[in-house]
């Protein structure tokens, strides 16, 4: 019975939030922030990332409240799905960064795996030259592609966050990043 009353109250708060009611938003935040933060923290393993994900979720709740459909899920379930989605975006961004860093340091990792191999000054110079080459090629990409790539890989932003920041459609941002990465790879392989 208490569960049903809470669901009714949540639906009423979402309706009010959809009309721009800040007090309803504050009340829903007070009710849901603790369990959503716990979920984000468990999935991300980092308090700062979990707080950032939670902030993203509540911004989404504020902006999407008017589109909430009570026939599809409870407010709590909807909020959990939003949280899970934001956390997955962050985990993917983490994985992308690790992949980029990992591919840039594969030679270094191979040297570390073989303790008998010492990195020579020539190896260090080569790596520095390669890093400078990547920076140079990145700098010569069209500005919109370079900016999207930098925000994704160095700014730790998801595609959705980049689209919001640049006020561009999500598909446009994804296409810019893809085209930019293809150009970057093509120019680095020549």
C-alpha positions, -999 to +999 in steps of 0.1 A: +000+000+000+028+024+009+046+015-023+015+023-044+011+057-026+048+065-033+043+056-070+013+079-072+033+107-055+062+102-079+039+104-109+024+136-096+059+151-090+069+142-126+038+158-140+046+190-120+083+188-131+071+186-167+053+220-161+085+235-146+078+231-109+112+233-091+098+223-057+085+190-072+120+185-088+136+191-054+113+167-037+119+140-063+156+146-060+154+141-023+135+109-028+155+093-056+191+107-054+203+082-027+193+049-045+203+063-079+237+074-066+242+040-050+235+023-083+259+046-102+286+041-076+283+003-077+286+004-115+313+030-118+334+023-087+342+060-084+324+086-062+332+115-085+320+097-116+289+086-098+281+121-087+286+134-123+263+106-136+237+115-111+238+151-121+233+141-157+204+119-148+186+147-129+192+171-158+176+145-180+147+141-156+141+178-156+142+181-194+123+149-202+097+149-174+069+159-199+077+129-220+074+104-191+048+077-198+034+061-166+020+032-187+055+021-196+072+021-161+072+036-127+090+068-121+116+049-101+122+023-128+124+051-154+150+069-133+170+037-129+170+032-166+182+068-172+209+062-146+220+029-161+222+046-195+243+075-182+266+051-164+270+029-195+279+061-215+306+069-190+319+034-189+321+034-228+339+067-227+364+053-202+369+022-224+375+045-255+401+065-236+418+033-224+418+020-259+433+052-274+459+054-246+465+016-249+470+017-286+494+047-282+514+028-256+514-007-270+551-005-277+557+007-241+537-022-227+556-047-247+588-033-234+575-035-198+565-071-203+600-081-212+621-069-182+653-076-200+645-050-226+655-015-218+639+015-235+666+033-254+668+070-261+660+062-297+627+045-286+618+075-265+626+099-294+605+077-317+575+078-294+578+116-289+579+120-327+548+098-331+529+118-304+539+150-322+527+136-355+493+126-340+489+161-325+498+176-359+474+155-378+447+161-353+453+199-355+449+197-393+414+180-392+384+203-399+377+223-368+343+207-361+357+171-363+387+181-342+365+197-316+342+167-314+371+142-311+388+163-284+356+165-264+351+128-267+386+116-259+402+144-239+371+160-224+356+127-212+322+136-227+297+111-242+282+117-277+250+130-260+269+155-238+289+167-269+257+172-288+242+192-260+273+213-255+277+221-292+239+224-297+241+200-326+220+168-334+234+136-320+238+120-354+259+150-366+282+146-336+286+108-342+293+114-379+319+141-372+337+119-347+337+089-371+348+109-401+375+126-381+388+093-367+389+078-402+408+108-415+432+106-386+439+069-392+443+075-429+467+103-425+487+085-398+490+053-420+505+072-450 
